[in-house]
Amino acid sequence: MEKFFKLKENGTKVSTEVMAGFTTFFTMAYILFVNPAILSLTGMPSQAVFLATIISAAIGTLIMGLFANVPYAQAPGMGLNAFFTYTVCFALGFTWQQALALVFLCGLINILITVTKFRKSIIKAIPVGLQHAISGGIGVFIAYVGIKGSSFLNFVSDSTSLISVNGQSYSPESDYGQVTGAVTGGGVVPELAKFTNPAALLALIGLVLTIILLISNVKGAILISIVITTIIGIPMGVVDFSQASISADSLGNSFADLGVTFGAAFGPDGMMSLFNDASRLPLVIMTIFAFSLSDTFDTIGTFIGTGRRTGIFSEEDEKALEDSKGFKSKMDKALFADAIATSVGAIFGTSNTTTFVESAAGIGAGGRTGLTSVVVAILFLASSLLAPIAGLVPSAATSPALIVVGVMMMSSFTNIKWDDLEEAIPAFFASIFMGLAYSISYGIAAGFIFYCLIKIVKGKFKEIHPILLGATALFILNFVILAIL
């Protein structure tokens, strides 16, 4: 194990990697229940999606750990699953089988641009200042995810600000039945919760506990705080024991339902019908492009944001990234593992599988090698039998870990020249907008756009790397397409 994962070389040991693996798993275990809830709205069997989520996460994370030897976990991505359901299926009218086919094709494109080094070239084209901004922005994003998950914020909106409900334009006279989603405009005002909610109070206890353990340099502080906070949550009524009702019978039903989604992307209602209507071909291409763009920059942002500061991707590895051929650098292998996972997930029946930003929690707990990922993959596989246990850990117990990890990652802001507006403005939009837009890729897009704008205004157009310029143009095109659709 030492020889394979090079533990001493990476300044870690088995116990630290195992603890980091548990930490990462518990911070992202929510996807096991949230992903089926979202995708099942399209008509997909919920239990099949549950199992597809486990399988895609386990396979993708294993490849990441064994092939790339980096501590990143993969699973169907939040945001991408919402895009799959509300935009691709509801707004654009694709069947869920066709949407899976689109995700599979997105995975093939990502594999192609990884093998041809285009993905790697994108990373090299990003200016150092923006890379630091992305790193700090990931911290802002993670902390914001933790704050929302802790129920520390309430969001107040009046009916005049509502734009759509369940993917339909809002009308006061309409009966939407069960509300599954609502979009509201600038009338939303965030406010601090009053902590009468037991979940918010538990999260506050967990946050204080996590900070005390970290400041006291207690080994495994983050995982210990998750476990203790979960135990405290039992008498507070926050721990949901309804998940314990999942039985062996439901697991059997999941495997039976998996036959509905497995390979559906290639069936008569999937790939075979996707290109039948020539008039919809531009829409098909644009949708694949939107999937691929978001997936690519979510992954790149996560790697840049967490890998450089922690030394997971060392200077030697970054040099190998520039000079080597094939898959000799960790980054090469990690990008390839991420690309493979999306197509694998589509085959089993789930939306884009991507590198989870919650991996930063395990990295914050000391994870430095692929052994962390292997532990996460094993826990995902075990969760098919132990789903009740994974489901018992409330968001209030894991969210504090994300907040403190976000704080750690924001140290990258010290490397940005904030007194130089030419660097500060793109850095601001790349980092802060990442959290406000609740999207890593949109934050990167904002940073790219303002970077190019400033260089053009300053008469420094030649300083813009052609790939960064092209990526910026694609982002703008993507925003235009989404506005039209």
PANUGU-404974 format. One record per residue (C-alpha): residue in one letter; x, y, z. Coordinates in steps of 0.2 Angstrom, whole numbers, padded with zeros to 4 digits, always signed. Each point is the difference from the previous one (the first is absolute). Example, Ala and Ser with C-alpha at 12.3 -4.5 7.8 and 13.67 -1.06 7.14 Angstrom:
// residues 2
A+0062-0022+0039
S+0006+0017-0003
***
This chain:
// residues 485
M+0000+0000+0000
E+0014+0012+0004
K+0009-0004-0016
F-0016+0002-0011
F-0007+0016+0008
K+0017+0007+0005
L-0006+0005+0017
K+0016+0006+0008
E+0005+0010-0016
N-0017+0009+0002
G+0002+0003+0018
T-0014-0011+0006
K-0004-0017+0007
V-0014-0013-0001
S-0010+0006+0015
T+0000+0018-0006
E-0006-0006-0017
V-0014-0011+0007
M-0006+0014+0011
A+0001+0012-0015
G-0010-0012-0010
F-0014-0001+0013
T+0000+0019+0001
T-0003+0002-0018
F-0013-0013-0002
F-0011+0007+0014
T+0001+0017-0007
M-0006-0006-0017
A-0011-0014+0006
Y-0015+0011-0003
I+0001-0003-0019
L-0006-0018+0003
F-0017+0007+0005
V-0001+0017-0009
N+0005-0006-0017
P-0014-0013-0002
A-0013+0013+0007
I+0005+0012-0014
L+0002-0012-0015
S-0016-0010+0005
L-0010+0015-0005
T+0004-0004-0018
G-0008-0017+0002
M+0015-0010+0004
P-0002-0014+0013
S+0006+0008+0016
Q+0008-0016+0007
A+0009-0003-0017
V+0008+0018+0001
F+0005-0004+0019
L+0009-0015-0006
A+0007+0009-0015
T+0006+0014+0011
I+0010-0013+0011
I+0007-0009-0015
S+0006+0015-0010
A+0007+0008+0016
A+0010-0016+0005
I+0007-0003-0017
G+0005+0018-0004
T+0008+0002+0017
L+0009-0017-0001
I+0007+0006-0017
M+0005+0016+0008
G+0009-0009+0015
L+0008-0014-0009
F+0005+0008-0017
A+0003+0018+0005
N+0005-0003+0019
V-0009+0016+0006
P-0012+0002+0014
Y-0015+0006-0010
A-0017-0008+0000
Q-0013+0000-0014
A-0019-0001-0001
P-0014+0007-0010
G+0002+0018+0001
M-0013+0012+0008
G-0005+0014-0012
L+0003-0012-0015
N-0014-0011+0006
A-0011+0015+0002
F+0005+0005-0018
F-0004-0018-0006
T-0017+0001+0008
Y-0007+0017-0001
T+0009+0007-0016
V+0003-0015-0011
C-0015-0011+0004
F-0013+0013+0006
A+0004+0016-0010
L+0008-0008-0016
G-0012-0015-0001
F+0013-0014-0001
T-0005-0017+0008
W+0011-0006+0014
Q+0007-0013-0011
Q+0005+0013-0012
A+0008+0010+0014
L+0010-0015+0005
A+0006-0001-0018
L+0005+0018+0000
V+0010-0003+0017
F+0009-0015-0008
L+0005+0011-0015
C+0006+0013+0012
G+0011-0013+0008
L+0007-0005-0017
I+0004+0018-0004
N+0009+0003+0017
I+0010-0016-0003
L+0005+0006-0017
I+0005+0017+0006
T+0010-0008+0014
V+0009-0012-0011
T+0004+0014-0012
K+0007+0011+0014
F-0013+0014-0003
R-0006-0001+0018
K+0018+0001+0007
S+0003+0014-0012
I-0014+0010+0008
I+0008-0002+0017
K+0016+0007-0007
A-0008+0014-0008
I-0008+0007+0016
P+0011+0014+0007
V+0007-0003+0018
G-0010+0014+0008
L-0016-0008-0007
Q+0005-0017+0006
H+0003+0007+0018
A-0017+0009-0002
I-0008-0017-0005
S+0008-0008+0015
G-0007+0013+0012
G-0016+0000-0009
I-0002-0019+0003
G+0002+0004+0018
V-0014+0013-0001
F-0011-0012-0009
I+0003-0015+0012
A-0003+0012+0015
Y-0016+0006-0007
V-0006-0018-0004
G+0004-0004+0019
I-0009+0016+0006
K-0016-0005-0011
G+0001-0018+0006
S+0001+0006+0018
S-0016+0010-0002
F+0009+0015+0006
L-0009+0011-0013
N-0018+0003-0005
F-0005+0006-0017
V-0015+0012+0000
S-0009+0003-0016
D-0017+0008-0005
S-0011-0006-0014
T+0004+0014-0011
S+0018-0006-0002
L-0005-0018-0005
I+0005-0004-0018
S-0004-0018-0002
V-0007-0015+0010
N+0003-0018-0005
G+0009+0006-0016
Q-0016+0010-0005
S-0002+0019+0000
Y-0008+0006+0016
S-0018+0005+0000
P-0010+0004+0016
E-0015-0009-0007
S+0009-0016-0004
D-0001-0016+0010
Y+0017-0008+0000
G-0004-0014+0012
Q+0015-0007+0008
V+0014+0014-0001
T+0016-0008-0005
G+0010+0015-0004
A-0002+0019-0002
V+0010+0014-0008
T-0001+0017+0008
G+0008+0017-0005
G+0009+0014+0009
G-0013+0000+0013
V+0008-0013+0010
V+0008+0006+0016
P+0011-0012+0011
E-0001+0002+0019
L+0008-0008+0014
A-0010-0014+0008
K-0007+0002+0018
F+0006-0017+0005
T-0017-0006+0006
N+0003-0014-0013
P+0008-0015+0008
A+0010-0003-0015
A+0008+0017+0000
L+0003-0001+0018
L+0008-0017-0002
A+0011+0007-0015
L+0006+0014+0012
I+0005-0012+0013
G+0009-0010-0013
L+0009+0015-0007
V+0006+0005+0017
L+0006-0018+0004
T+0009-0001-0017
I+0009+0017+0003
I+0005-0005+0018
L+0007-0017-0006
L+0009+0008-0015
I+0008+0014+0011
S+0005-0014+0012
N+0009-0009-0014
V-0010-0016+0004
K+0003-0013-0013
G-0015-0005-0010
A-0009+0016+0006
I-0012+0001-0014
L-0006-0018+0000
I-0001+0000+0019
S-0011+0015+0000
I-0012-0007-0013
V-0002-0016+0011
I-0003+0009+0016
T-0012+0013-0008
T-0010-0014-0007
I-0001-0008+0017
I-0005+0016+0008
G-0013+0002-0014
I-0010-0016+0005
P-0008+0007+0016
M-0002+0017-0009
G-0011-0009-0013
V+0011+0005-0014
V+0006-0017-0005
D-0013-0008-0012
F-0003-0018+0004
S-0012-0002-0014
Q+0015-0005-0011
A+0002-0015+0011
S-0016-0007-0008
I+0010-0004-0016
S+0001-0019+0000
A+0008-0014-0010
D-0016-0001-0010
S+0002+0018-0006
L+0017-0005-0006
G-0007-0014-0010
N-0012+0012-0007
S+0014+0012-0005
F+0009-0014-0010
A-0016-0004-0008
D-0004+0018-0005
L+0018+0002-0005
G-0004-0010-0016
V-0011+0014-0005
T+0014+0013+0000
F+0015-0010-0004
G+0004+0002-0019
A-0016+0010-0002
A+0012+0014-0008
F+0003-0012-0015
G-0018-0006-0002
P-0014+0005-0012
D-0006+0014+0011
G+0018+0006+0003
M+0015+0002-0012
M-0010-0008-0014
S-0014+0013+0000
L+0012+0015+0005
F+0005+0004-0018
N-0017-0005-0009
D-0006+0018-0001
A+0012+0010-0010
S-0008+0016+0006
R+0005-0003+0018
L+0018-0004-0005
P+0007+0017+0005
L-0009-0001+0016
V+0008-0017+0003
I+0017+0006-0003
M-0002+0016+0011
T-0007-0011+0014
I+0016-0011-0001
F+0011+0015+0000
A-0009+0007+0015
F+0002-0016+0010
S+0019-0001-0005
L+0004+0018+0004
S-0007-0001+0017
D+0007-0017+0004
T+0018+0005-0006
F+0001+0016+0009
D-0007-0007+0016
T+0013-0013+0000
I+0015+0012-0005
G-0006+0012+0014
T+0000-0013+0013
F+0017-0007-0005
I+0008+0018-0001
G-0009+0005+0016
T+0006-0014+0011
G+0015-0008-0008
R+0012+0014-0001
R-0002+0007+0018
T+0001-0017+0008
G+0015-0007-0011
I-0011-0014-0007
F+0006+0006-0017
S+0018+0005+0003
E+0012+0011-0010
E+0007-0016-0008
D-0017-0006-0004
E-0005+0017-0008
K+0016+0000-0010
A-0004-0018-0006
L-0017+0007-0004
E+0008+0012-0013
D+0014-0011-0007
S-0005-0018+0002
K-0009-0011-0013
G-0013-0013+0004
F-0007-0001+0018
K+0016+0003+0010
S-0006+0014+0011
K-0013-0002+0014
M-0010+0014-0008
D-0001-0009-0017
K-0006-0016+0009
A-0012+0009+0011
L-0008+0009-0015
F-0002-0016-0009
A-0008-0009+0015
D-0012+0014+0001
A-0004-0001-0019
I-0003-0019+0001
A-0012+0001+0015
T-0013+0011-0010
S-0002-0013-0013
V-0001-0015+0012
G-0013+0009+0010
A-0011+0003-0015
I+0001-0018-0004
F-0007-0005+0017
G-0013+0014+0000
T+0005+0016+0008
S+0005+0018-0005
N+0018+0006-0001
T+0012-0008+0012
T+0013+0013+0005
T+0014+0004+0013
F-0008+0005+0016
V+0005+0016+0008
E-0004-0008+0016
S+0016-0010-0002
A+0008+0016+0008
A-0007-0006+0017
G+0011-0016-0001
I+0015+0010-0007
G-0002+0011+0015
A+0000-0015+0011
G+0017-0005-0007
G-0004-0011-0015
R+0014+0002-0013
T-0001-0016-0010
G-0011-0012-0010
L-0003-0011+0016
T-0012+0014+0006
S-0010-0003-0016
V+0000-0019+0001
V-0007+0002+0018
V-0014+0011-0007
A-0004-0012-0014
I-0001-0015+0012
L-0012+0010+0011
F-0011+0004-0015
L-0001-0018-0004
A-0003-0004+0018
S-0014+0013+0000
S-0011-0011-0011
L-0001-0011+0015
L+0002+0013+0014
A-0010+0014-0008
P-0009+0002+0017
I+0016+0004+0009
A+0006+0013-0014
G-0017+0008+0001
L+0000+0002+0019
V+0014+0013-0002
P-0009+0017-0001
S+0005+0015-0011
A+0002+0009+0017
A+0014-0011+0004
T+0010+0000-0016
S-0003+0019-0005
P+0012+0007+0014
A+0014-0010-0007
L-0003+0008-0017
I+0000+0018+0008
V+0017-0003+0008
V+0008-0008-0015
G-0006+0015-0010
V+0009+0012+0013
M+0016-0010-0003
M-0001+0001-0019
M-0003+0019+0000
S+0019+0003+0005
S+0003+0000-0019
F-0007+0017+0000
T+0016+0007+0007
N+0009-0004-0016
I-0011+0012-0010
K+0006+0018-0003
W-0016+0008+0006
D+0007+0017-0002
D+0002-0003-0019
L-0018+0002-0007
E+0006-0009-0016
E+0003-0016+0010
A-0013+0004+0014
I-0016+0002-0010
P+0001-0017-0009
A+0006-0008+0016
F-0016+0007+0009
F-0012-0006-0013
A+0008-0017-0001
S+0000-0003+0018
I-0015+0010+0008
F-0011-0004-0014
M+0003-0018+0001
G-0009+0000+0017
L-0013+0012-0005
A-0005-0009-0016
Y+0002-0017+0009
S+0010-0006-0014
I+0019-0003-0002
S-0001+0001-0019
Y-0010+0016+0000
G+0013+0008+0012
I+0014-0005-0012
A-0010+0007-0015
A-0002+0016+0009
G+0018+0001+0004
F+0005-0004-0018
I-0012+0013-0008
F+0006+0014+0011
Y+0018-0005-0002
C-0002+0001-0019
L-0010+0016+0001
I+0014+0009+0010
K+0014-0006-0011
I-0009+0006-0015
V-0004+0017+0008
K+0019+0001+0005
G+0006-0004-0017
K+0007-0016+0005
F-0010-0012-0011
K+0016-0010-0005
E+0002-0005+0019
I-0016-0010-0001
H+0004-0018-0003
P-0010-0006-0015
I-0007-0015+0009
L-0006+0012+0014
L-0008+0012-0013
G-0008-0015-0008
A-0007-0007+0016
T-0007+0018+0004
A-0009+0001-0017
L-0007-0017+0004
F-0006+0005+0017
I-0009+0016-0008
L-0007-0011-0013
N-0007-0012+0013
F-0008+0014+0010
V-0008+0006-0017
I-0007-0017-0004
L-0007-0002+0018
A-0008+0017-0001
I-0008-0005-0017
L-0006-0017+0006
***
